[in-house]
Amino acid sequence: MTMPLTLEWTLVTEGKEHRVEDQENQFTLTLPGYRLYPIHDEIEIRRHKESDQIGFGEIIELTWKDDTTICTYELTSLYSVN
């Protein structure tokens, strides 16, 4: 059985991110399908695919389960109100 995988360089949140309790500037985001992001490297954060960049973040952890990707990231810089 094959597992489709996409390699991503921009994290698109669509406003579905959730703040991690007791952790400053950390969020989780559940995305459909299996996606691979660079870990511990600065990447662009966008609210929508075609919108302007809202800041930069660093992926801390990726979990693949049941055809979803759970991404935990830390927002390192913010250009607009989150």
C-alpha positions, 0 to 999 in steps of 0.5 A: 500500500502506498502512502502519498506524501507532499514536501512543503516549505510554507505552513498554511494555517487557514485559521485552524491552529490551536495554541499549546497550553503552557507554551509561549508562541507554540501551536498545533495544526492538523492537516489532511494527508501526509506532509513533510516539513523541514524540522528546526528550520525557519519557514513561512507561515501564511493564513491562506495559500494565496495570502501574504506571509504573516510571519516565520515559524519553526516546526518542532514536531510532526506526527503522521497518523490516520492520513493526517499530519499533526504539526507542532510549531513555534511562531518565531516572528509575526508581521500581523495580528495572529 
